[in-house]
Amino acid sequence: MTVGDWLDEVQWNAQGLVPALAQDAATGRALMLAWMNRESLATSLREGRAVYWSRSRNRLWRKGEESGHVQLLKEVRLDCDGDTLLLLVDQLGDIACHTGRLSCFDRSLEDGRWQATDPVVRDPNEIYAVRPADRDSGHNA
Amino acid sequence: MTVGDWLDEVQWNAQGLVPALAQDAATGRALMLAWMNRESLATSLREGRAVYWSRSRNRLWRKGEESGHVQLLKEVRLDCDGDTLLLLVDQLGDIACHTGRLSCFDRSLEDGRWQATDPVVRDPNEIYAVRPADRDSGHNA
């Protein structure tokens, strides 16, 4: 086996991407879904933190690069089809979402409506001292 | 608000799909990622079980339709971008994967290799009494 073999076992889609779910390693809370390409996955492993591929900005996105809300990698899993990654992470700041919430999955369907369920841990305006376009968001864009 | 409004709030992609992560409601274990379209999500809510859209078979896929390993819906969440669903489920049979394992995320990256970590709960040949093409799999195909 050479170094890159494990990257070849991932079934990258036509755009060279796979979805990656970040889950809190300690609590099991599902935090967010973003996308990775070969470079971002290799970089994640090398740096020990989640590095996604921003589809909107077309560049590597080191999660927390603006906010400081870095996701330290504890474990990386691959599914049976090889086309989805699961990242078990230590979420710094207890905030994964650009809205200032712990999890991006912050709405629950109740009585035919999406009801906000999660509190804002910190005001995004305090987190980001940059213009909105540079925010640590757009993970699914 | 009319009945379908909550479906309109989901940001379906160009193929009319969004990824949906199934997570065990009791244990927090991440089980699998599959895809949903409007019809499958509406059907899931109506029937109280996870109903995905099979991209390989181009039809509704009632999870567990062959295996009996139905995912009873406990809660449905939507993320901040509106383009990813999180399903909190009660996984019947403690098997979500067509390989007979609890979770589809059954390989962990260790020492530069994907190492199988999860035991087979039940032999797939016992689960599926049908030809392989009809198996309750292909969720990411």
Chai-1 contact restraints between the chains, C-beta under 6 A:
chainA,res_idxA,chainB,res_idxB,connection_type,confidence,min_distance_angstrom,max_distance_angstrom,comment,restraint_id
A,W6,B,G112,contact,1.0,0.0,6.0,A-B,restraint_1
A,W6,B,R113,contact,1.0,0.0,6.0,A-B,restraint_2
A,W6,B,W114,contact,1.0,0.0,6.0,A-B,restraint_3
A,E9,B,W114,contact,1.0,0.0,6.0,A-B,restraint_4
A,P19,B,P19,contact,1.0,0.0,6.0,A-B,restraint_5
A,L21,B,L21,contact,1.0,0.0,6.0,A-B,restraint_6
A,Q23,B,A30,contact,1.0,0.0,6.0,A-B,restraint_7
A,G28,B,G28,contact,1.0,0.0,6.0,A-B,restraint_8
A,A30,B,Q23,contact,1.0,0.0,6.0,A-B,restraint_9
A,A30,B,L86,contact,1.0,0.0,6.0,A-B,restraint_10
A,L33,B,T84,contact,1.0,0.0,6.0,A-B,restraint_11
A,E75,B,S108,contact,1.0,0.0,6.0,A-B,restraint_12
A,V76,B,L109,contact,1.0,0.0,6.0,A-B,restraint_13
A,R77,B,F105,contact,1.0,0.0,6.0,A-B,restraint_14
A,R77,B,S108,contact,1.0,0.0,6.0,A-B,restraint_15
A,L78,B,R107,contact,1.0,0.0,6.0,A-B,restraint_16
A,L78,B,W114,contact,1.0,0.0,6.0,A-B,restraint_17
A,D79,B,C104,contact,1.0,0.0,6.0,A-B,restraint_18
A,D79,B,F105,contact,1.0,0.0,6.0,A-B,restraint_19
A,C80,B,C97,contact,1.0,0.0,6.0,A-B,restraint_20
A,C80,B,T99,contact,1.0,0.0,6.0,A-B,restraint_21
A,C80,B,C104,contact,1.0,0.0,6.0,A-B,restraint_22
A,D81,B,N140,contact,1.0,0.0,6.0,A-B,restraint_23
A,D83,B,N140,contact,1.0,0.0,6.0,A-B,restraint_24
A,T84,B,L33,contact,1.0,0.0,6.0,A-B,restraint_25
A,L86,B,A30,contact,1.0,0.0,6.0,A-B,restraint_26
A,L86,B,F105,contact,1.0,0.0,6.0,A-B,restraint_27
A,C97,B,C80,contact,1.0,0.0,6.0,A-B,restraint_28
A,T99,B,C80,contact,1.0,0.0,6.0,A-B,restraint_29
A,C104,B,D79,contact,1.0,0.0,6.0,A-B,restraint_30
A,C104,B,C80,contact,1.0,0.0,6.0,A-B,restraint_31
A,F105,B,R77,contact,1.0,0.0,6.0,A-B,restraint_32
A,F105,B,D79,contact,1.0,0.0,6.0,A-B,restraint_33
A,F105,B,L86,contact,1.0,0.0,6.0,A-B,restraint_34
A,R107,B,L78,contact,1.0,0.0,6.0,A-B,restraint_35
A,S108,B,E75,contact,1.0,0.0,6.0,A-B,restraint_36
A,S108,B,R77,contact,1.0,0.0,6.0,A-B,restraint_37
A,L109,B,V76,contact,1.0,0.0,6.0,A-B,restraint_38
A,G112,B,W6,contact,1.0,0.0,6.0,A-B,restraint_39
A,R113,B,W6,contact,1.0,0.0,6.0,A-B,restraint_40
A,W114,B,W6,contact,1.0,0.0,6.0,A-B,restraint_41
A,W114,B,E9,contact,1.0,0.0,6.0,A-B,restraint_42
A,W114,B,L78,contact,1.0,0.0,6.0,A-B,restraint_43
A,N140,B,D81,contact,1.0,0.0,6.0,A-B,restraint_44
A,N140,B,D83,contact,1.0,0.0,6.0,A-B,restraint_45
